[in-house]
Amino acid sequence: MIKFFLPAIVFCSGVLLFSCTQNYLPKPKGYNRIDLPDHQYLNLPDTFPYAFQYSQHARLLRDSSWIAERYWVELFYPYFIANIEITYKPLNGNSQRLEEYLNDAYKLTSKHQIKAYGIEETVIRTPLGKTAVVAELEGEVPSQFQFFITDSTRHFLRGALYFRTSQKNDSLAPSIDFIKKDIIHMLNTVRWREETSATR
């Protein structure tokens, strides 16, 4: 009986001793490998009251929601399963309307505060002399980046980035950064129709 148990006891003791001497370290946090394309841009068709350059990796689509208005569009990125929803409102010199649209923009951003652990808002001045406000949202939020740009008298353009995937935002970080660069380029190239007409 002892001869039968002795090899088993020696084997178990060896395994226990070996396992106690090993130093196990947790694996470092990593992201899925994503091969990102180069940033290249196209001009928006001149049928809109605004103009900008958008990524050639995005498809320009009409907003198909039931509340969509004439000049609302989506920039859909098939590679990332993401889209930038863009809305446009004419101001026609109405300061009350501007205040309403600004309040709506801030409300739409702040409704993500429940899930966001940080919202960083930045005012940027574009090379073409426009002022834009961008908000970066951190945490497991459905929209990671929102923005608006206006001339305060005639035009109000707002946008928000959404990823249509169940992946965590930490894993999406490289894709989010890629599209954020496209959005900043878009804002830097925004012009209003009367400006584009004057330069022809």
Phi, psi and omega in degrees: 000317180296321180298330181285318183278335185302310179298324180293320180294317179297318180297312180297321179296319179296317179297316180296317180295318181296317183291333180283337183269350181279139175260112179262129179245142177293146179291142178294152179295134181222169179243156173298142178287127178233121176276110185268137178283171176287152176280117175221150192229154177238157175273139175295142177303152185275025178266006182251157176283001177225162178221148173195171174258136179232164186296139176288351177272359180250148174262131178276117183235150171288142175293124185259007181289159184291341179263001186299143175251174192307316187255023176272135182224168172233139171255105185262128177257099181299325183296324183258353188053053183222158174213153174253117179268123184241126177243150181226138177227129173283143180261327180052039177071012184266105183292330178293321177295319177301313180300320179296316181291323177296316178299318178298317181299315180292324178295317180297326177286315185290341179293347177272000184298335181299318182261339183281137173258007174189134173232116180252120182253134182226138174262126179240147176253121185277161178300337180268011175085014179268157174247129180233153175242126178240143178234122175259128183250129179252147182114184181275070181254151179289334179238120186265346186207128180225156185201161167210156179216139184208155172261004176075352182234322185240326191229144174219117182240128181230150178211159178212141180264132177227138172254126181266063182212158179270359180295148178290150182297332176300318179289333182275357188311313180297321179292319179299314180298321179299311183287328177300321177297321177296321180294317178298319177297318179300312180297322180292343182249007180295133172221156177263156188306317183296332177287317180294325179293322183291335183270357181277000000 
